Amino acid sequence: GSSAYAPYLFDSAYLYFISLGLAMKSNGTNPNATAIANNGTLVTSYSTGVFNGMTGAFQISKNLTRDSRLSFSTYFNNGLNASRWIHLLVIDNDVEFNISYTDPATTIFAERGGVTPLNVPKCGYHDEFCQPSFIEKSPVGFGSSRFCEKNYK
């Protein structure tokens, strides 16, 4: 299947090609497409406004940021209801960030018995913090011990 981010990739490409087309249209009857495409300042001057993409209507501000509304919530009652814990709103250069919890263990991670995920996995990202098992450390020794156990009882 496709990635969950595919619609956002589509919107980015869509915005670029719309902006490129508008820049070419504004540069006469015989525009040099390569020169226009290489002029990022010109292309981005057509990149602000409201666009209808795969993710729905989205707005690109004069600072070339996508206005966004994000929230972090948990579902309960078999997914019928949700508790919103974090809300983030980005419009132009303004960011509104609201947190509606005090203790993550009793709210966000209540379904996990209050156990919060570690910042670094117990064994590290590449098992650098855990000792290898006897089988991993000495496969020949393990094989020999199994052979002896089986044949010399």
C-alpha positions in Angstrom: 0.0 0.0 0.0 0.9 3.6 -0.2 2.4 5.6 2.7 0.2 7.7 4.9 2.3 10.6 3.8 1.6 10.1 0.1 -1.2 12.7 0.0 1.1 15.3 1.5 3.8 14.5 -1.1 1.1 14.9 -3.8 0.1 18.3 -2.3 3.8 19.4 -2.4 4.2 18.4 -6.0 0.9 19.9 -6.9 1.7 23.2 -5.3 5.1 23.3 -7.1 3.6 22.6 -10.5 0.8 25.0 -10.0 3.3 27.7 -9.0 5.6 26.8 -11.9 2.7 27.0 -14.4 1.7 30.4 -13.0 5.3 31.7 -13.2 5.6 30.5 -16.8 2.2 32.0 -17.8 3.3 35.4 -16.3 6.5 35.4 -18.3 5.3 36.0 -21.8 4.2 33.9 -24.8 7.5 32.0 -25.1 8.8 31.4 -21.5 12.1 29.5 -20.9 10.8 26.7 -18.6 14.3 25.7 -17.4 15.2 29.3 -16.5 11.9 29.8 -14.7 12.2 26.4 -12.9 15.7 27.4 -11.7 14.4 30.7 -10.3 13.1 29.6 -6.9 12.3 33.2 -5.9 10.0 33.6 -8.9 8.3 30.2 -8.5 7.7 30.7 -4.8 6.1 34.1 -5.4 3.2 32.1 -6.8 3.1 29.6 -3.9 0.9 31.5 -1.4 -2.8 31.2 -1.0 -5.4 28.5 -0.5 -5.1 25.3 -2.6 -7.3 22.2 -2.9 -5.1 19.1 -2.7 -5.4 15.5 -1.8 -5.5 16.4 1.9 -8.3 18.9 1.3 -8.0 22.7 1.3 -4.7 24.0 2.7 -3.2 27.4 3.0 0.4 28.4 2.4 1.3 31.7 4.2 3.5 34.5 3.0 6.3 32.9 4.9 5.8 29.7 2.8 4.6 27.7 5.7 1.6 25.5 5.6 -1.0 26.6 8.1 -1.6 23.6 10.3 -3.9 22.3 13.0 -2.6 19.3 14.8 -3.8 17.4 17.9 -2.7 14.5 19.9 -5.6 12.5 21.4 -6.4 9.1 22.8 -9.6 7.2 22.1 -11.8 5.5 24.6 -15.2 3.7 24.7 -14.1 1.5 21.8 -13.1 4.5 19.7 -16.4 6.3 20.1 -14.9 9.2 22.1 -11.5 10.9 22.3 -9.6 12.9 24.8 -7.5 15.7 23.3 -4.2 16.1 25.2 -2.2 18.5 22.9 -3.4 21.0 20.4 -1.1 22.9 18.0 -2.2 25.6 15.7 0.2 27.2 13.2 -0.9 30.2 11.2 1.8 32.4 9.5 4.4 33.0 12.2 2.0 32.5 15.1 2.0 29.2 16.9 -0.6 28.3 19.5 0.3 25.3 21.7 -2.1 24.0 24.3 -1.5 21.1 26.7 -4.6 19.8 28.6 -3.0 17.2 30.9 -0.9 17.5 34.0 0.4 13.9 34.5 1.1 11.8 31.4 1.1 8.6 33.4 -2.5 9.0 34.5 -3.9 10.5 31.3 -2.0 9.8 28.0 -0.5 6.5 29.2 -3.4 5.4 31.5 -4.3 2.6 29.1 -0.7 1.3 29.4 -1.0 1.2 33.2 0.9 4.5 33.4 4.0 3.1 31.9 5.6 5.7 29.6 7.8 4.7 26.7 11.5 5.1 27.2 13.5 7.8 25.4 16.0 5.2 24.4 15.0 1.5 24.0 16.2 -0.7 26.8 18.8 -2.4 24.6 19.6 0.8 22.6 18.8 1.3 19.0 21.4 -1.3 17.8 21.4 -3.6 20.9 24.5 -1.8 22.1 23.2 -1.8 25.8 22.3 -5.5 26.1 24.7 -8.4 26.4 24.3 -11.0 23.7 23.0 -14.4 24.7 25.2 -17.4 25.0 23.8 -18.6 21.7 24.6 -15.3 19.9 28.0 -14.9 21.6 29.2 -18.5 21.0 27.2 -20.4 18.4 29.9 -23.1 18.1 29.9 -23.6 21.8 26.2 -23.8 21.9 26.1 -26.3 19.0 28.8 -28.4 20.7 27.0 -28.5 24.0 23.8 -29.6 22.3 25.7 -32.3 20.4 27.3 -33.6 23.6 24.0 -33.4 25.5 22.3 -35.4 22.8 25.0 -38.0 22.2 26.7 -38.5 25.6 23.9 -38.9 28.1 
